Amino acid sequence: MGDSVTALRISVHQALGGGTVADVLLWKRWYASIGVLVSATTLWILFEKSGYNLLSFVANVLFLLVFILFFWAKSASLLNRPLPPLPNLEIPEEIVAKAAGVIHVYANYALSIARQIVIDRNLKVFLQLVSGLWVASYIGSLCNFLTLVYLGVLLILSVPLVYDKYQHPIDEKLCLANKIIQAQYMKIDDAILKKIPLPSNKEKKTQ
């Protein structure tokens, strides 16, 4: 039994990509993880508790950076010093193509959901979408966008680590919860959803 469980165990590190990001999320590079946590907490306190505006902060940081670089370049030309070491500020085509591919996949997925709801009249997908939007609206009413992003950072720095350590009991609980949800959905489907008359595609074509 133990061998089968071990064999079925998923490598969370590999599932997260197996690179630097996976190391940070699983606290294998604890200094980087602490840096992300401290930075996110500092920014959240700065904007949420101090009442500082994000646009003003970005503008002031850029103003200070441009000011320093301008006078550095001027003083370098007067004192025969090297110019500021600016990197080659270009976005590689590979990154643009990869981002476009990701957007393309998600856009097609959203369109497929819209097709299932509007054309196929998939009531299950419709209820799932409505429930998800209602949950998102409810969460949005409890906190603002910045706090939601900060909570997301805390979750991505804690959930993968906890799941990596306690994967087997968590999987058992998730399987049990999934069975309960499926059973309840089947009851609702048999009692209510199947009794709702929906016109079929054949009837629509005939009309």
C-alpha positions as CSV (number, residue, x, y, z in Angstrom):
1,M,0.0,0.0,0.0
2,G,2.8,2.4,0.9
3,D,4.7,1.6,-2.3
4,S,1.6,2.3,-4.4
5,V,1.0,5.6,-2.6
6,T,4.6,6.6,-3.2
7,A,4.5,5.6,-6.8
8,L,1.3,7.7,-7.3
9,R,2.8,10.7,-5.5
10,I,3.1,13.8,-7.8
11,S,6.3,15.8,-7.7
12,V,5.1,19.3,-6.8
13,H,8.4,20.7,-7.8
14,Q,8.1,19.3,-11.3
15,A,4.5,20.4,-11.5
16,L,5.5,24.0,-10.8
17,G,8.1,23.9,-13.6
18,G,11.1,22.6,-11.8
19,G,13.0,25.9,-12.1
20,T,13.7,28.9,-9.9
21,V,10.0,29.8,-9.5
22,A,9.4,26.3,-8.1
23,D,12.3,26.6,-5.7
24,V,11.0,29.9,-4.4
25,L,7.4,28.7,-4.0
26,L,8.6,25.5,-2.2
27,W,11.1,27.6,0.0
28,K,14.1,25.7,-1.4
29,R,15.6,29.1,-1.9
30,W,14.4,30.4,1.4
31,Y,16.2,33.8,1.1
32,A,14.4,34.5,-2.2
33,S,11.1,33.4,-0.6
34,I,11.6,35.6,2.4
35,G,12.5,38.5,0.0
36,V,9.2,38.0,-1.9
37,L,7.2,37.8,1.3
38,V,8.9,40.9,2.8
39,S,8.5,42.9,-0.4
40,A,4.8,42.0,-0.8
41,T,4.1,42.8,2.9
42,T,6.0,46.1,2.6
43,L,4.1,47.2,-0.5
44,W,0.8,46.2,1.0
45,I,1.4,48.2,4.2
46,L,2.7,51.1,2.2
47,F,-0.4,51.3,-0.1
48,E,-3.1,49.9,2.1
49,K,-2.3,51.1,5.6
50,S,-0.4,54.3,4.8
51,G,-2.9,55.4,2.2
52,Y,-0.2,55.9,-0.5
53,N,-1.4,55.9,-4.1
54,L,0.0,53.4,-6.5
55,L,0.2,55.8,-9.4
56,S,1.9,58.4,-7.4
57,F,4.4,55.9,-6.1
58,V,5.3,54.6,-9.5
59,A,5.6,58.1,-10.9
60,N,7.9,59.2,-8.0
61,V,10.1,56.2,-8.4
62,L,10.4,56.7,-12.2
63,F,11.0,60.4,-11.6
64,L,13.8,59.7,-9.1
65,L,15.4,57.1,-11.4
66,V,15.3,59.4,-14.4
67,F,16.7,62.3,-12.3
68,I,19.6,60.1,-11.0
69,L,20.4,58.7,-14.5
70,F,20.3,62.2,-16.1
71,F,22.7,63.8,-13.6
72,W,24.9,60.7,-13.6
73,A,25.3,61.0,-17.4
74,K,25.9,64.7,-17.2
75,S,28.6,64.4,-14.5
76,A,30.2,61.5,-16.3
77,S,30.6,63.6,-19.4
78,L,32.1,66.5,-17.4
79,L,34.4,64.3,-15.2
80,N,35.3,61.8,-17.9
81,R,33.7,59.0,-16.0
82,P,31.9,56.0,-17.5
83,L,28.2,56.4,-18.4
84,P,25.5,54.6,-16.3
85,P,25.5,50.9,-17.0
86,L,22.1,50.5,-18.7
87,P,21.2,47.1,-20.1
88,N,19.9,46.5,-23.6
89,L,16.2,47.3,-22.9
90,E,14.5,45.0,-25.5
91,I,11.8,42.4,-25.2
92,P,12.9,39.2,-27.1
93,E,10.5,37.9,-29.7
94,E,10.4,34.5,-28.0
95,I,8.8,36.1,-24.9
96,V,6.3,37.9,-27.0
97,A,5.4,34.8,-28.9
98,K,5.1,32.8,-25.7
99,A,2.8,35.4,-24.2
100,A,0.7,35.5,-27.3
101,G,0.4,31.7,-27.2
102,V,-0.8,31.8,-23.6
103,I,-3.3,34.5,-24.4
104,H,-4.5,32.5,-27.5
105,V,-5.1,29.4,-25.4
106,Y,-7.1,31.3,-22.7
107,A,-9.1,33.3,-25.2
108,N,-10.1,30.1,-27.0
109,Y,-11.0,28.5,-23.7
110,A,-13.2,31.5,-22.8
111,L,-14.9,31.3,-26.3
112,S,-15.5,27.6,-25.9
113,I,-17.3,28.2,-22.6
114,A,-19.4,30.9,-24.2
115,R,-20.3,28.5,-27.0
116,Q,-21.3,25.8,-24.5
117,I,-23.6,28.2,-22.7
118,V,-25.1,30.1,-25.7
119,I,-25.3,27.5,-28.5
120,D,-25.1,24.1,-26.7
121,R,-27.2,25.3,-23.7
122,N,-25.0,23.4,-21.3
123,L,-26.8,24.1,-18.0
124,K,-23.9,22.6,-15.9
125,V,-21.3,24.9,-17.4
126,F,-23.7,27.9,-17.0
127,L,-24.2,27.1,-13.3
128,Q,-20.5,26.7,-12.8
129,L,-19.7,30.0,-14.4
130,V,-22.5,31.8,-12.5
131,S,-21.3,30.3,-9.2
132,G,-17.7,31.3,-9.9
133,L,-18.6,34.9,-10.8
134,W,-20.8,35.1,-7.7
135,V,-17.9,33.9,-5.5
136,A,-15.5,36.4,-7.2
137,S,-18.0,39.2,-6.6
138,Y,-18.5,38.2,-3.0
139,I,-14.7,38.1,-2.3
140,G,-14.3,41.4,-4.1
141,S,-16.9,42.9,-1.8
142,L,-14.9,41.8,1.3
143,C,-11.5,43.3,0.3
144,N,-10.0,45.6,-2.4
145,F,-7.9,44.5,-5.3
146,L,-4.5,45.2,-3.6
147,T,-5.4,43.1,-0.6
148,L,-6.7,40.3,-2.8
149,V,-3.3,40.3,-4.7
150,Y,-1.5,40.3,-1.3
151,L,-3.6,37.3,-0.1
152,G,-2.8,35.6,-3.4
153,V,1.0,36.1,-2.8
154,L,0.6,34.6,0.7
155,L,-1.3,31.6,-0.7
156,I,1.2,30.8,-3.5
157,L,4.0,30.9,-0.9
158,S,2.2,28.6,1.5
159,V,-0.2,26.2,-0.4
160,P,2.4,24.5,-2.6
161,L,4.7,24.0,0.5
162,V,1.9,22.5,2.6
163,Y,0.7,20.3,-0.3
164,D,4.2,19.0,-0.9
165,K,4.5,18.0,2.7
166,Y,1.1,16.5,3.2
167,Q,0.1,15.4,-0.3
168,H,-1.4,12.0,0.5
169,P,-3.8,13.1,3.3
170,I,-4.8,16.2,1.3
171,D,-5.5,14.0,-1.8
172,E,-7.7,11.7,0.2
173,K,-9.7,14.6,1.6
174,L,-10.1,16.2,-1.9
175,C,-11.2,12.9,-3.4
176,L,-13.8,12.5,-0.6
177,A,-15.0,16.0,-1.1
178,N,-15.2,15.5,-4.8
179,K,-17.4,12.4,-4.4
180,I,-19.7,14.3,-2.0
181,I,-20.0,17.2,-4.4
182,Q,-20.7,14.9,-7.4
183,A,-23.3,13.0,-5.4
184,Q,-25.1,16.2,-4.4
185,Y,-24.9,17.5,-8.0
186,M,-26.5,14.2,-9.3
187,K,-29.3,14.6,-6.8
188,I,-29.9,18.2,-7.9
189,D,-29.6,17.2,-11.5
190,D,-32.2,14.4,-11.2
191,A,-34.6,16.4,-9.0
192,I,-34.4,19.8,-10.7
193,L,-32.2,20.3,-13.7
194,K,-33.4,17.4,-15.8
195,K,-37.0,18.6,-15.4
196,I,-36.2,22.0,-17.0
197,P,-37.4,21.8,-20.6
198,L,-34.7,23.0,-23.0
199,P,-35.3,23.1,-26.8
200,S,-33.0,20.9,-28.7
201,N,-30.9,21.9,-31.7
202,K,-33.2,19.9,-34.0
203,E,-36.3,21.9,-32.8
204,K,-34.4,25.1,-33.3
205,K,-33.5,24.2,-36.9
206,T,-37.1,23.2,-37.6
207,Q,-38.4,26.5,-36.3
